[in-house]
Amino acid sequence: MTQAIHKSTENKNKEIRASLFGIEQVVSELAAVRQAWRRRQQRSAEPGGRELPSRDALAKILNDLRGALFPMRLGPPELRQESEDFYVGHTLDTVLHSLLVQVRLELSYASRYHEEESLHIDDRALTIVREFSRALPGIRTLLVSDVISAFQGDPAARTVDEVLLCYPGILAMIHHRIAHRLYQLGVPLLARIVAEIAHGQTGIDIHPGASIDAGFFIDHGTGVVIGETAVIGRRVRIYQAVTLGAKRFPTDQEGKLQKGLSRHPVVEDDVVIYAGATVLGRVTLGRGAIIGGNVWVTSDVAPGAHVSQASLRHEQLSDPMVAL
């Protein structure tokens, strides 16, 4: 009897709280908005549950992957070297099973728009995750080259461990190396979520499609933007607020943006790009070129050339077409 009274009182309190804020009406109106959106997008109901990959699940996967790649630096604080291999194996087993679930979700979602892709989703998902697993040693090797490049390129860096633990550019590259492989394996939505998690944490925006060779160093990093079709060579160093972007966005006959075109810069080996520089379009920065701070580059730069605000002003004054 006492329990029934208590439950009745609890229900009444819930009703009072709900009526205080008009929650019932808000819930109804939100449902109407959702249904209108689904009709516009020609989406059916989702009786089977979530249909898209989970950002939270991927954040957990990434955290564990960082530990598996660098166990004694980014793994759990209680880890000892004698149990390193066991930890890595156990972590990867958990991570890869979790990743398999997310890959299946993306492939299932994509199959709604491409019927020919709907067959053998489970087999394709398993193949993708197996290929990703096999890529992890290569990813670790590339990341070691990035860490060494950062240590050698920054006089403020005291140890490679400091670089790995503290530098936002390294965190961004851990995410990018993972995201780029997922992008190559045919799960671009997962790759983009991985990239955006790093973007939110570091202020460094690297599209997972960008191809970046070994020994890449982003110093400071905040405000860096690297576009989808950018190609970056070995031992390249860039500083904060650098943009490797597109100059123009061609459209088709219906006025819609053409996607997949090569529209971002090619940066050859040993190039340095200083803070605030903006490089736009499918231009090539030749090997060993140095791009000064706050310059705007929209044409090719010769190998070994030095581009600065002063040199650009000189070119503009020397060009009769500019004088006209």
N, C-alpha and C positions, 0 to 999 in steps of 0.2 A: 504493500500500500504506500509506504513512505517512498519507495523507489519510483512508483508511478507518479506521485505528486511532484517529486523532484524533476522527472522527465518532462511533465506538463509545464512546470515553471520554466525549465530550460528552453522549451519550444516557444513559449510566449516571449521570453527575453530575446530570442533570435528574431521573432516577428517584429518586435519593437525596434531592434537595431536596424533591420532591413527597411522598415517603413521610415525611419529617420532620414535615410539618404535616398529613398525612392529606388532601391536596388532592383526590385522586380521589374520596374519599367525600363531601367537601363539595360538589364539582361535581355529583355524582349527587343529593345531597339537595336542592341548589338547583334542579336540573332538575325534581324531583318537586314542589317548592313552586310553581314557575312553572306547571306543568301543572295543578295543583289550582286555582290562581287563574284560569287561562284557562277551565277547565271551569265554575267558579262564575260567571264573567262571560259564559259562552257565546261565547267567542272562539275562532275557528279559528286554525290555524297561519299564520305570516306568511312564506310562501316568497319573496315579492317584496322582502323587506327591511323597513326601518323604516316604520311606518305613522303615526307621530305627528310633529308639527313638532319641530325641534331647538332647545332653549334656547341651545346654543352658537352655532348658525347665526344665531339672532335677535340674540344679543349682538353678533356681528360686523356684522350689518346695521345695528343701532342705532348702533354706533360710527361706521360710515361715513356714516349719515344725518346724524348730528350734524355731521360734517365738511362734508357737502354743504350743510346749512342755514346753517352759520356757518364758511365755509372758512378765513378768515384768523384765526379765534380757536380753533376746535375741529378744524380740518383738520391736515394734516401740518406739522411745524415748518419744513420746507424750502420750503414753498409760497411763491410770489411772486405779487403781485397781477396781473401781466401774464398769468399762466397760470391765473388763478382760474376762468374759465369752462370752460376745457378740463378742469381737475380736477373741477369739479362735474359736467360732462357724463359724463366717464369713470366717475366714482364712481357716479352714478345709474344708468348702464347696468348696472354690475355689481350694484348693490344691488337693483334692480328685478327682474333675472333671478333673483337668489337668493331674493327675497321670493316670486316666482311659484312656485318649488319648494315653499316652506313653505305657501303658500295652497293649492296643489293637495293637499298632505298633509292639511291640515285638512278640506277639502271631501270628500276621499275617505274620511277617517275618519268624518265626519258622515253620509255616504251609507249607511254600513253600518246605521245606525239609522233612516234615513228614505229608503226606496227611491225615492220620487219625486224626491229630490234627486240621484240618481246619474247622471242624464243630463247630458251637456254640461259635465262638470266642467272640462275644459280651457278652454272658452269662458268659463265663469263666473269661473274663476281669472284669466284674462287681463283680463276686464272690471274685476274688483276692483282689480287692480294698476294698470291704467290710470287708474281713478278716484282711487286713492290718489296716484299720481304728480301728477295735476292738482290735488290738494289741497295739495301741498307749499308753494306760494307763500302760501296762506292760513294754513297752519300757521306759517310763518316770521313772518308779520305778527302773529299772535297772540302768538308768543313774544317778539317785540320789545316788545309792550305789557307783557308780564309783566316783562321785564328793566327797562324804564323805571319801572314801578310799584315794583319792588324798590329801585331806586336812589333814587327819590323818597321812599320810605317808610322807609328805614333811614339814620339819621344816620351810621352807621359805614361806609357804602359810599362809597368815594372816587371810583370811576369805574364806568361801565356795564360796562366790560371785566372789572373785578373781580367784579361780580355774575355775569356770564356764566360766568366761569372757576371761580368758587369757591363759589357759593351752592347748597346742596343742594336748596333749593326750586325753583331754575331747572332743575336736572338732572331733578328729578321732573316738572316741567311739560313739558320737552322730550319725555320718555317719554309723559306723559299725552296731550299733543296728538296724538302719533302713534298711541297705543293707542286713543284715543277714535274716531279716524277709521276705524281697522281694525274696531273694534266696530260702528260704524254701517254699515260695508260688509259685515258678515255673517261675519266671522271672529273670533268672541269668544275662542277659545282662544289664537290668536296675540296678540290684544289683552291678554289676561290675563297671558301670559308676559312681554310687554313691560312691563306695569305691575309685575310681581313682580321683574323685574330691577332696576328703579328702587327698589322697596321694600327690596330687599336692600342696595343701595348707600347709601341715604339714610335709612332708617327712616321714610319717608313712604309711607303706604299709600293710594293713590287708585284706586278701582275704575274701569276704563276706561269704564264706562257713565255715570259722573258727567258732567253737563253744566256746563262752566265757561266763562264769558264772558271778555272781554279784561281785561287789567290785573290779574291775580290774583297776589297776593304771599303766600308762605308764609315767615315769618321764623323762622330757626333750624330748625324743621321736624320734628325727631325726635319720633316718637310720634303724628304727625298721621294721622287715619283719616277718609276720606271715602267714604261708601257709594255703591252702584251707582246709586240713583235720586235722589241729591242734585242740586239745581239751584242754581248759584251765578251771581250777576249780575256786573256790571262793577265794577272797582276794589275788590274785596273783599280785605281783609287778615286773615290769621289767623296765630297763633303756635303754638309747639311744644305737643304733647300735646293738641291740640284734636280732639274727635271729633264728626263729623256722622254719627250712626248711626241705627239703627232702634230703636223702643221696644218693639215686640212682633212676633211672627212667627206670623201666622195659619196654621192648618192646615186641610186639607180633611176630608171625612168619614172618610177612612181614616187620619187623623192625620199625613199627610205635609205638609211645609211647602209653602205656596203661593208660587210663584216669579213674579217679574215685577211684583209690586204696588209702587205708589209708597209707600215707607216711610221715606224719608230727608228731611231738611230742605230747605226752599227758602230761600235766602239772597239777599235783594234787593241792589241796587246800594249801594256805599259802606258796607257793614257792616264793622265791626272786631270780631274775636273774639279775646280775649286768652288767654294760656297756661292750659292745663288745663281749659278750658270743655268741657262735654259737652252737646250738643244732640241730642235724640232724638225720632224720629217725624216724621210729615209735618206739621211746624210751619213757620210762615213768620216769618223775621226781617225786619221791615220796613226799608225803605230808610233808610240812615244810622244804624241802631241800633248801639249799642256793648254788647258782651257782656263783662263783666268776667272776671277770672281765676278758675278753679276753681269756676264756678257750674254748676248742673245745670238745663237748660232743657227743659221738655216741653210747653210751650204757646206760642202765638203771641206775638211781641213787636212792639209797635206801631212804626211808622216813627219814627226819631229818639229812641227810648227808650234809657235807660241801665239795664242790668241788672247788679247787683252782689250779692255775698253779703248786704250790709246791706239792700238793697232787697227781696231775696227773704225775708229774715227778717221784715221789716216787713209784707210781704203775708201771710205765714203767721200772724203774731200778730193781724193785723186781720181775718182770716177766721174767723168764728164756727164754721164747720164744722171747721177745723183745731183750734180751742180745745177743741171737744168730743172 
